[in-house]
Amino acid sequence: QVQLVESGGGLVQPGDSLRLSCAVSGLRFRLYTMGWYRQVPGKEREFLAAHSYRDGHANYANSVRGRFTISRDNDKNTVYLQMNNLKPEDTAVYSCAASGQSRATTSYEYDYWGQGTQVTVSS
């Protein structure tokens, strides 16, 4: 059974930081590109960041570049998203995903998805 389980979401104030975790099981984690997406009701799922399994290259959406950092620990089968200087517009359900492609930024390229964790940024 392939499972991706996110954790670390919650309610924070603008300017705060959060680190999301995604624990992966049931696949060869080090052979999958890992990505983070977010989605708000009524809007398209938004790509945030991806970490290539092949060379460690990271891609970021312009909206989060410089504030968010994706990283992974292959020994722990876990991918992280460090989110700094959070803004109200960052409020969304954040999901991690796994892709067999060395580069993946569209949702169609991802094979497995977690259920998501809620991040709410409000004063």
N, CA, C and O atoms as a GROMACS GRO file, in nm:
protein
  492
    1GLN      N    1   0.084  -0.118   0.000
    1GLN     CA    2   0.000   0.000   0.000
    1GLN      C    3   0.088   0.125   0.000
    1GLN      O    4   0.174   0.141   0.087
    2VAL      N    5   0.067   0.210  -0.096
    2VAL     CA    6   0.139   0.336  -0.103
    2VAL      C    7   0.064   0.438  -0.018
    2VAL      O    8  -0.056   0.458  -0.034
    3GLN      N    9   0.136   0.500   0.071
    3GLN     CA   10   0.076   0.600   0.157
    3GLN      C   11   0.165   0.722   0.165
    3GLN      O   12   0.286   0.712   0.181
    4LEU      N   13   0.102   0.838   0.154
    4LEU     CA   14   0.167   0.965   0.176
    4LEU      C   15   0.085   1.037   0.282
    4LEU      O   16  -0.034   1.064   0.261
    5VAL      N   17   0.146   1.068   0.393
    5VAL     CA   18   0.074   1.126   0.505
    5VAL      C   19   0.140   1.256   0.545
    5VAL      O   20   0.254   1.259   0.591
    6GLU      N   21   0.066   1.366   0.526
    6GLU     CA   22   0.115   1.498   0.561
    6GLU      C   23   0.087   1.529   0.707
    6GLU      O   24  -0.008   1.477   0.767
    7SER      N   25   0.171   1.612   0.763
    7SER     CA   26   0.150   1.660   0.898
    7SER      C   27   0.218   1.796   0.913
    7SER      O   28   0.300   1.835   0.830
    8GLY      N   29   0.184   1.866   1.018
    8GLY     CA   30   0.248   1.992   1.048
    8GLY      C   31   0.165   2.115   1.020
    8GLY      O   32   0.207   2.227   1.051
    9GLY      N   33   0.047   2.097   0.962
    9GLY     CA   34  -0.039   2.212   0.936
    9GLY      C   35  -0.101   2.264   1.064
    9GLY      O   36  -0.093   2.202   1.170
   10GLY      N   37  -0.163   2.380   1.052
   10GLY     CA   38  -0.227   2.439   1.167
   10GLY      C   39  -0.263   2.583   1.142
   10GLY      O   40  -0.256   2.633   1.030
   11LEU      N   41  -0.303   2.650   1.249
   11LEU     CA   42  -0.341   2.790   1.245
   11LEU      C   43  -0.224   2.875   1.293
   11LEU      O   44  -0.174   2.857   1.404
   12VAL      N   45  -0.181   2.968   1.209
   12VAL     CA   46  -0.071   3.056   1.243
   12VAL      C   47  -0.106   3.199   1.204
   12VAL      O   48  -0.202   3.223   1.131
   13GLN      N   49  -0.028   3.291   1.253
   13GLN     CA   50  -0.046   3.432   1.221
   13GLN      C   51   0.044   3.473   1.106
   13GLN      O   52   0.146   3.409   1.082
   14PRO      N   53   0.007   3.579   1.034
   14PRO     CA   54   0.095   3.628   0.928
   14PRO      C   55   0.236   3.653   0.979
   14PRO      O   56   0.256   3.708   1.088
   15GLY      N   57   0.333   3.612   0.900
   15GLY     CA   58   0.472   3.624   0.938
   15GLY      C   59   0.530   3.503   1.008
   15GLY      O   60   0.651   3.491   1.021
   16ASP      N   61   0.444   3.414   1.054
   16ASP     CA   62   0.491   3.293   1.120
   16ASP      C   63   0.548   3.193   1.021
   16ASP      O   64   0.539   3.211   0.899
   17SER      N   65   0.607   3.088   1.075
   17SER     CA   66   0.664   2.982   0.994
   17SER      C   67   0.604   2.848   1.033
   17SER      O   68   0.562   2.827   1.147
   18LEU      N   69   0.601   2.758   0.938
   18LEU     CA   70   0.559   2.620   0.960
   18LEU      C   71   0.648   2.529   0.878
   18LEU      O   72   0.697   2.566   0.772
   19ARG      N   73   0.667   2.409   0.929
   19ARG     CA   74   0.733   2.306   0.851
   19ARG      C   75   0.638   2.189   0.835
   19ARG      O   76   0.600   2.124   0.933
   20LEU      N   77   0.601   2.162   0.712
   20LEU     CA   78   0.517   2.048   0.682
   20LEU      C   79   0.604   1.926   0.655
   20LEU      O   80   0.714   1.936   0.601
   21SER      N   81   0.553   1.811   0.694
   21SER     CA   82   0.620   1.685   0.669
   21SER      C   83   0.528   1.594   0.591
   21SER      O   84   0.406   1.600   0.605
   22CYS      N   85   0.587   1.510   0.510
   22CYS     CA   86   0.512   1.409   0.436
   22CYS      C   87   0.586   1.278   0.448
   22CYS      O   88   0.694   1.262   0.391
   23ALA      N   89   0.530   1.186   0.521
   23ALA     CA   90   0.588   1.054   0.539
   23ALA      C   91   0.537   0.960   0.431
   23ALA      O   92   0.416   0.947   0.410
   24VAL      N   93   0.629   0.895   0.362
   24VAL     CA   94   0.596   0.811   0.248
   24VAL      C   95   0.629   0.667   0.278
   24VAL      O   96   0.734   0.637   0.334
   25SER      N   97   0.539   0.578   0.242
   25SER     CA   98   0.563   0.435   0.257
   25SER      C   99   0.506   0.361   0.137
   25SER      O  100   0.418   0.412   0.068
   26GLY      N  101   0.556   0.242   0.113
   26GLY     CA  102   0.503   0.159   0.006
   26GLY      C  103   0.566   0.179  -0.130
   26GLY      O  104   0.523   0.116  -0.227
   27LEU      N  105   0.665   0.264  -0.141
   27LEU     CA  106   0.737   0.282  -0.266
   27LEU      C  107   0.884   0.313  -0.239
   27LEU      O  108   0.922   0.344  -0.126
   28ARG      N  109   0.964   0.303  -0.344
   28ARG     CA  110   1.106   0.333  -0.330
   28ARG      C  111   1.122   0.484  -0.333
   28ARG      O  112   1.138   0.545  -0.438
   29PHE      N  113   1.117   0.541  -0.216
   29PHE     CA  114   1.112   0.686  -0.200
   29PHE      C  115   1.223   0.757  -0.276
   29PHE      O  116   1.198   0.859  -0.340
   30ARG      N  117   1.344   0.705  -0.270
   30ARG     CA  118   1.457   0.773  -0.331
   30ARG      C  119   1.453   0.772  -0.483
   30ARG      O  120   1.535   0.837  -0.547
   31LEU      N  121   1.359   0.699  -0.542
   31LEU     CA  122   1.343   0.695  -0.686
   31LEU      C  123   1.224   0.778  -0.734
   31LEU      O  124   1.185   0.769  -0.851
   32TYR      N  125   1.167   0.858  -0.648
   32TYR     CA  126   1.053   0.940  -0.682
   32TYR      C  127   1.081   1.087  -0.657
   32TYR      O  128   1.132   1.127  -0.552
   33THR      N  129   1.046   1.167  -0.757
   33THR     CA  130   1.041   1.310  -0.736
   33THR      C  131   0.925   1.342  -0.644
   33THR      O  132   0.815   1.290  -0.661
   34MET      N  133   0.950   1.427  -0.547
   34MET     CA  134   0.846   1.465  -0.452
   34MET      C  135   0.806   1.610  -0.474
   34MET      O  136   0.890   1.697  -0.496
   35GLY      N  137   0.676   1.633  -0.467
   35GLY     CA  138   0.624   1.767  -0.488
   35GLY      C  139   0.528   1.808  -0.380
   35GLY      O  140   0.472   1.725  -0.308
   36TRP      N  141   0.509   1.938  -0.370
   36TRP     CA  142   0.410   1.996  -0.280
   36TRP      C  143   0.314   2.082  -0.361
   36TRP      O  144   0.356   2.159  -0.447
   37TYR      N  145   0.186   2.067  -0.333
   37TYR     CA  146   0.081   2.145  -0.395
   37TYR      C  147  -0.009   2.201  -0.287
   37TYR      O  148  -0.007   2.156  -0.172
   38ARG      N  149  -0.088   2.299  -0.324
   38ARG     CA  150  -0.191   2.349  -0.235
   38ARG      C  151  -0.316   2.380  -0.315
   38ARG      O  152  -0.310   2.403  -0.436
   39GLN      N  153  -0.429   2.381  -0.245
   39GLN     CA  154  -0.555   2.406  -0.311
   39GLN      C  155  -0.651   2.473  -0.215
   39GLN      O  156  -0.660   2.436  -0.097
   40VAL      N  157  -0.723   2.570  -0.266
   40VAL     CA  158  -0.829   2.636  -0.190
   40VAL      C  159  -0.960   2.608  -0.260
   40VAL      O  160  -0.961   2.580  -0.380
   41PRO      N  161  -1.072   2.613  -0.188
   41PRO     CA  162  -1.201   2.584  -0.250
   41PRO      C  163  -1.229   2.671  -0.372
   41PRO      O  164  -1.211   2.793  -0.368
   42GLY      N  165  -1.273   2.607  -0.480
   42GLY     CA  166  -1.309   2.679  -0.600
   42GLY      C  167  -1.195   2.717  -0.691
   42GLY      O  168  -1.216   2.780  -0.794
   43LYS      N  169  -1.073   2.680  -0.654
   43LYS     CA  170  -0.957   2.716  -0.736
   43LYS      C  171  -0.880   2.592  -0.777
   43LYS      O  172  -0.893   2.484  -0.718
   44GLU      N  173  -0.798   2.609  -0.880
   44GLU     CA  174  -0.715   2.500  -0.928
   44GLU      C  175  -0.607   2.466  -0.827
   44GLU      O  176  -0.562   2.551  -0.750
   45ARG      N  177  -0.567   2.341  -0.829
   45ARG     CA  178  -0.454   2.300  -0.748
   45ARG      C  179  -0.329   2.372  -0.796
   45ARG      O  180  -0.303   2.379  -0.916
   46GLU      N  181  -0.253   2.426  -0.703
   46GLU     CA  182  -0.140   2.510  -0.735
   46GLU      C  183  -0.009   2.440  -0.702
   46GLU      O  184   0.012   2.394  -0.589
   47PHE      N  185   0.078   2.432  -0.800
   47PHE     CA  186   0.211   2.377  -0.778
   47PHE      C  187   0.293   2.471  -0.691
   47PHE      O  188   0.291   2.592  -0.710
   48LEU      N  189   0.365   2.414  -0.596
   48LEU     CA  190   0.449   2.493  -0.508
   48LEU      C  191   0.597   2.463  -0.525
   48LEU      O  192   0.678   2.553  -0.546
   49ALA      N  193   0.632   2.337  -0.516
   49ALA     CA  194   0.773   2.300  -0.519
   49ALA      C  195   0.787   2.153  -0.552
   49ALA      O  196   0.697   2.074  -0.526
   50ALA      N  197   0.900   2.117  -0.610
   50ALA     CA  198   0.930   1.978  -0.641
   50ALA      C  199   1.079   1.954  -0.622
   50ALA      O  200   1.162   2.041  -0.650
   51HIS      N  201   1.112   1.835  -0.577
   51HIS     CA  202   1.249   1.795  -0.554
   51HIS      C  203   1.276   1.670  -0.635
   51HIS      O  204   1.217   1.565  -0.610
   52SER      N  205   1.366   1.680  -0.733
   52SER     CA  206   1.395   1.570  -0.822
   52SER      C  207   1.470   1.459  -0.750
   52SER      O  208   1.563   1.484  -0.674
   53TYR      N  209   1.427   1.336  -0.776
   53TYR     CA  210   1.497   1.222  -0.718
   53TYR      C  211   1.632   1.199  -0.785
   53TYR      O  212   1.722   1.141  -0.724
   54ARG      N  213   1.647   1.245  -0.910
   54ARG     CA  214   1.765   1.212  -0.988
   54ARG      C  215   1.886   1.296  -0.950
   54ARG      O  216   1.995   1.243  -0.929
   55ASP      N  217   1.867   1.427  -0.941
   55ASP     CA  218   1.981   1.514  -0.916
   55ASP      C  219   1.960   1.611  -0.801
   55ASP      O  220   2.047   1.694  -0.773
   56GLY      N  221   1.847   1.603  -0.734
   56GLY     CA  222   1.821   1.691  -0.622
   56GLY      C  223   1.780   1.831  -0.660
   56GLY      O  224   1.765   1.917  -0.573
   57HIS      N  225   1.762   1.857  -0.788
   57HIS     CA  226   1.720   1.989  -0.832
   57HIS      C  227   1.581   2.022  -0.779
   57HIS      O  228   1.492   1.936  -0.779
   58ALA      N  229   1.563   2.142  -0.735
   58ALA     CA  230   1.436   2.188  -0.681
   58ALA      C  231   1.376   2.296  -0.770
   58ALA      O  232   1.445   2.388  -0.812
   59ASN      N  233   1.247   2.283  -0.796
   59ASN     CA  234   1.171   2.385  -0.867
   59ASN      C  235   1.074   2.450  -0.770
   59ASN      O  236   1.019   2.384  -0.682
   60TYR      N  237   1.052   2.579  -0.787
   60TYR     CA  238   0.961   2.653  -0.702
   60TYR      C  239   0.868   2.739  -0.785
   60TYR      O  240   0.907   2.795  -0.888
   61ALA      N  241   0.745   2.749  -0.739
   61ALA     CA  242   0.654   2.846  -0.798
   61ALA      C  243   0.699   2.987  -0.760
   61ALA      O  244   0.754   3.009  -0.652
   62ASN      N  245   0.675   3.080  -0.850
   62ASN     CA  246   0.716   3.218  -0.823
   62ASN      C  247   0.650   3.274  -0.697
   62ASN      O  248   0.708   3.359  -0.628
   63SER      N  249   0.531   3.227  -0.667
   63SER     CA  250   0.458   3.280  -0.554
   63SER      C  251   0.521   3.245  -0.420
   63SER      O  252   0.494   3.312  -0.320
   64VAL      N  253   0.605   3.143  -0.416
   64VAL     CA  254   0.664   3.100  -0.291
   64VAL      C  255   0.816   3.101  -0.293
   64VAL      O  256   0.880   3.073  -0.191
   65ARG      N  257   0.875   3.132  -0.406
   65ARG     CA  258   1.020   3.134  -0.417
   65ARG      C  259   1.080   3.233  -0.318
   65ARG      O  260   1.037   3.348  -0.309
   66GLY      N  261   1.178   3.186  -0.243
   66GLY     CA  262   1.241   3.270  -0.143
   66GLY      C  263   1.178   3.261  -0.006
   66GLY      O  264   1.239   3.302   0.092
   67ARG      N  265   1.057   3.207   0.002
   67ARG     CA  266   0.990   3.189   0.130
   67ARG      C  267   0.978   3.042   0.169
   67ARG      O  268   0.989   3.008   0.287
   68PHE      N  269   0.956   2.956   0.071
   68PHE     CA  270   0.938   2.814   0.096
   68PHE      C  271   1.061   2.738   0.049
   68PHE      O  272   1.125   2.775  -0.049
   69THR      N  273   1.093   2.631   0.121
   69THR     CA  274   1.205   2.546   0.085
   69THR      C  275   1.164   2.400   0.095
   69THR      O  276   1.112   2.356   0.198
   70ILE      N  277   1.186   2.326  -0.012
   70ILE     CA  278   1.158   2.184  -0.011
   70ILE      C  279   1.286   2.108   0.017
   70ILE      O  280   1.394   2.145  -0.031
   71SER      N  281   1.275   2.003   0.095
   71SER     CA  282   1.390   1.918   0.124
   71SER      C  283   1.340   1.776   0.148
   71SER      O  284   1.220   1.753   0.164
   72ARG      N  285   1.433   1.684   0.149
   72ARG     CA  286   1.393   1.545   0.171
   72ARG      C  287   1.500   1.472   0.249
   72ARG      O  288   1.618   1.507   0.243
   73ASP      N  289   1.457   1.372   0.321
   73ASP     CA  290   1.545   1.284   0.395
   73ASP      C  291   1.517   1.143   0.344
   73ASP      O  292   1.418   1.081   0.382
   74ASN      N  293   1.604   1.093   0.260
   74ASN     CA  294   1.581   0.962   0.198
   74ASN      C  295   1.589   0.849   0.300
   74ASN      O  296   1.528   0.744   0.280
   75ASP      N  297   1.662   0.868   0.408
   75ASP     CA  298   1.670   0.765   0.511
   75ASP      C  299   1.542   0.755   0.591
   75ASP      O  300   1.509   0.649   0.644
   76LYS      N  301   1.469   0.865   0.599
   76LYS     CA  302   1.343   0.868   0.673
   76LYS      C  303   1.221   0.860   0.583
   76LYS      O  304   1.108   0.859   0.632
   77ASN      N  305   1.243   0.853   0.452
   77ASN     CA  306   1.131   0.850   0.356
   77ASN      C  307   1.035   0.966   0.381
   77ASN      O  308   0.913   0.948   0.384
   78THR      N  309   1.091   1.083   0.399
   78THR     CA  310   1.011   1.199   0.434
   78THR      C  311   1.054   1.320   0.352
   78THR      O  312   1.173   1.344   0.333
   79VAL      N  313   0.956   1.394   0.304
   79VAL     CA  314   0.982   1.519   0.235
   79VAL      C  315   0.922   1.631   0.319
   79VAL      O  316   0.818   1.614   0.381
   80TYR      N  317   0.989   1.745   0.320
   80TYR     CA  318   0.949   1.857   0.402
   80TYR      C  319   0.924   1.981   0.318
   80TYR      O  320   0.977   1.995   0.207
   81LEU      N  321   0.842   2.067   0.371
   81LEU     CA  322   0.823   2.199   0.313
   81LEU      C  323   0.833   2.301   0.425
   81LEU      O  324   0.742   2.314   0.507
   82GLN      N  325   0.944   2.372   0.427
   82GLN     CA  326   0.963   2.480   0.523
   82GLN      C  327   0.899   2.605   0.467
   82GLN      O  328   0.934   2.649   0.358
   83MET      N  329   0.806   2.662   0.541
   83MET     CA  330   0.731   2.779   0.496
   83MET      C  331   0.758   2.893   0.592
   83MET      O  332   0.726   2.885   0.711
   84ASN      N  333   0.817   3.000   0.540
   84ASN     CA  334   0.849   3.116   0.620
   84ASN      C  335   0.768   3.237   0.574
   84ASN      O  336   0.719   3.242   0.462
   85ASN      N  337   0.755   3.332   0.664
   85ASN     CA  338   0.683   3.456   0.635
   85ASN      C  339   0.547   3.428   0.572
   85ASN      O  340   0.515   3.479   0.464
   86LEU      N  341   0.470   3.347   0.639
   86LEU     CA  342   0.340   3.307   0.585
   86LEU      C  343   0.245   3.425   0.575
   86LEU      O  344   0.246   3.516   0.659
   87LYS      N  345   0.164   3.422   0.472
   87LYS     CA  346   0.069   3.527   0.443
   87LYS      C  347  -0.072   3.470   0.440
   87LYS      O  348  -0.089   3.350   0.418
   88PRO      N  349  -0.173   3.554   0.461
   88PRO     CA  350  -0.310   3.503   0.455
   88PRO      C  351  -0.342   3.430   0.326
   88PRO      O  352  -0.417   3.332   0.328
   89GLU      N  353  -0.286   3.474   0.215
   89GLU     CA  354  -0.312   3.408   0.088
   89GLU      C  355  -0.247   3.271   0.076
   89GLU      O  356  -0.272   3.199  -0.020
   90ASP      N  357  -0.165   3.234   0.175
   90ASP     CA  358  -0.110   3.099   0.179
   90ASP      C  359  -0.208   2.998   0.237
   90ASP      O  360  -0.182   2.878   0.234
   91THR      N  361  -0.319   3.044   0.289
   91THR     CA  362  -0.419   2.956   0.348
   91THR      C  363  -0.470   2.858   0.242
   91THR      O  364  -0.519   2.900   0.137
   92ALA      N  365  -0.458   2.730   0.271
   92ALA     CA  366  -0.497   2.627   0.175
   92ALA      C  367  -0.477   2.490   0.238
   92ALA      O  368  -0.422   2.478   0.348
   93VAL      N  369  -0.522   2.388   0.168
   93VAL     CA  370  -0.487   2.251   0.201
   93VAL      C  371  -0.361   2.216   0.124
   93VAL      O  372  -0.357   2.227   0.001
   94TYR      N  373  -0.261   2.173   0.196
   94TYR     CA  374  -0.131   2.142   0.136
   94TYR      C  375  -0.116   1.992   0.124
   94TYR      O  376  -0.136   1.918   0.220
   95SER      N  377  -0.080   1.947   0.004
   95SER     CA  378  -0.066   1.806  -0.023
   95SER      C  379   0.072   1.776  -0.080
   95SER      O  380   0.129   1.856  -0.153
   96CYS      N  381   0.123   1.661  -0.045
   96CYS     CA  382   0.245   1.613  -0.108
   96CYS      C  383   0.210   1.508  -0.211
   96CYS      O  384   0.104   1.446  -0.206
   97ALA      N  385   0.301   1.488  -0.305
   97ALA     CA  386   0.277   1.395  -0.414
   97ALA      C  387   0.409   1.335  -0.460
   97ALA      O  388   0.516   1.393  -0.439
   98ALA      N  389   0.400   1.218  -0.522
   98ALA     CA  390   0.518   1.146  -0.569
   98ALA      C  391   0.506   1.120  -0.718
   98ALA      O  392   0.400   1.079  -0.767
   99SER      N  393   0.615   1.144  -0.790
   99SER     CA  394   0.619   1.124  -0.934
   99SER      C  395   0.739   1.041  -0.973
   99SER      O  396   0.848   1.057  -0.917
  100GLY      N  397   0.720   0.952  -1.070
  100GLY     CA  398   0.830   0.875  -1.123
  100GLY      C  399   0.915   0.950  -1.223
  100GLY      O  400   1.016   0.897  -1.270
  101GLN      N  401   0.877   1.072  -1.257
  101GLN     CA  402   0.952   1.154  -1.349
  101GLN      C  403   1.063   1.229  -1.277
  101GLN      O  404   1.050   1.262  -1.159
  102SER      N  405   1.171   1.255  -1.348
  102SER     CA  406   1.282   1.328  -1.288
  102SER      C  407   1.252   1.476  -1.272
  102SER      O  408   1.311   1.544  -1.188
  103ARG      N  409   1.158   1.527  -1.352
  103ARG     CA  410   1.108   1.663  -1.340
  103ARG      C  411   0.957   1.656  -1.348
  103ARG      O  412   0.902   1.596  -1.439
  104ALA      N  413   0.891   1.717  -1.252
  104ALA     CA  414   0.745   1.712  -1.248
  104ALA      C  415   0.692   1.838  -1.181
  104ALA      O  416   0.722   1.866  -1.065
  105THR      N  417   0.612   1.912  -1.255
  105THR     CA  418   0.551   2.033  -1.201
  105THR      C  419   0.401   2.038  -1.224
  105THR      O  420   0.334   2.124  -1.166
  106THR      N  421   0.346   1.950  -1.306
  106THR     CA  422   0.203   1.945  -1.329
  106THR      C  423   0.143   1.827  -1.255
  106THR      O  424   0.210   1.725  -1.235
  107SER      N  425   0.019   1.841  -1.214
  107SER     CA  426  -0.046   1.738  -1.136
  107SER      C  427  -0.056   1.606  -1.212
  107SER      O  428  -0.059   1.499  -1.151
  108TYR      N  429  -0.062   1.612  -1.345
  108TYR     CA  430  -0.074   1.491  -1.426
  108TYR      C  431   0.051   1.404  -1.418
  108TYR      O  432   0.045   1.284  -1.448
  109GLU      N  433   0.162   1.462  -1.380
  109GLU     CA  434   0.287   1.389  -1.373
  109GLU      C  435   0.306   1.316  -1.240
  109GLU      O  436   0.403   1.242  -1.224
  110TYR      N  437   0.215   1.335  -1.147
  110TYR     CA  438   0.228   1.273  -1.016
  110TYR      C  439   0.138   1.150  -1.005
  110TYR      O  440   0.022   1.152  -1.046
  111ASP      N  441   0.194   1.046  -0.949
  111ASP     CA  442   0.127   0.917  -0.942
  111ASP      C  443   0.053   0.895  -0.810
  111ASP      O  444  -0.049   0.826  -0.808
  112TYR      N  445   0.102   0.952  -0.704
  112TYR     CA  446   0.046   0.930  -0.572
  112TYR      C  447   0.031   1.062  -0.498
  112TYR      O  448   0.114   1.152  -0.512
  113TRP      N  449  -0.076   1.071  -0.420
  113TRP     CA  450  -0.108   1.193  -0.347
  113TRP      C  451  -0.145   1.162  -0.203
  113TRP      O  452  -0.204   1.058  -0.173
  114GLY      N  453  -0.108   1.253  -0.115
  114GLY     CA  454  -0.155   1.246   0.021
  114GLY      C  455  -0.291   1.313   0.035
  114GLY      O  456  -0.341   1.373  -0.060
  115GLN      N  457  -0.349   1.302   0.152
  115GLN     CA  458  -0.480   1.359   0.178
  115GLN      C  459  -0.476   1.508   0.206
  115GLN      O  460  -0.577   1.576   0.193
  116GLY      N  461  -0.361   1.558   0.245
  116GLY     CA  462  -0.346   1.700   0.268
  116GLY      C  463  -0.355   1.739   0.414
  116GLY      O  464  -0.411   1.667   0.497
  117THR      N  465  -0.298   1.853   0.444
  117THR     CA  466  -0.304   1.911   0.577
  117THR      C  467  -0.340   2.058   0.564
  117THR      O  468  -0.288   2.129   0.478
  118GLN      N  469  -0.428   2.103   0.651
  118GLN     CA  470  -0.479   2.240   0.644
  118GLN      C  471  -0.379   2.337   0.704
  118GLN      O  472  -0.328   2.317   0.814
  119VAL      N  473  -0.352   2.443   0.630
  119VAL     CA  474  -0.273   2.555   0.679
  119VAL      C  475  -0.360   2.679   0.673
  119VAL      O  476  -0.409   2.716   0.566
  120THR      N  477  -0.378   2.743   0.785
  120THR     CA  478  -0.459   2.864   0.792
  120THR      C  479  -0.374   2.977   0.849
  120THR      O  480  -0.318   2.965   0.958
  121VAL      N  481  -0.365   3.085   0.775
  121VAL     CA  482  -0.286   3.201   0.816
  121VAL      C  483  -0.383   3.316   0.838
  121VAL      O  484  -0.442   3.368   0.744
  122SER      N  485  -0.398   3.355   0.962
  122SER     CA  486  -0.496   3.457   0.996
  122SER      C  487  -0.455   3.526   1.124
  122SER      O  488  -0.396   3.466   1.214
  123SER      N  489  -0.486   3.654   1.131
  123SER     CA  490  -0.463   3.731   1.252
  123SER      C  491  -0.587   3.740   1.339
  123SER      O  492  -0.584   3.802   1.446
   0.00000   0.00000   0.00000
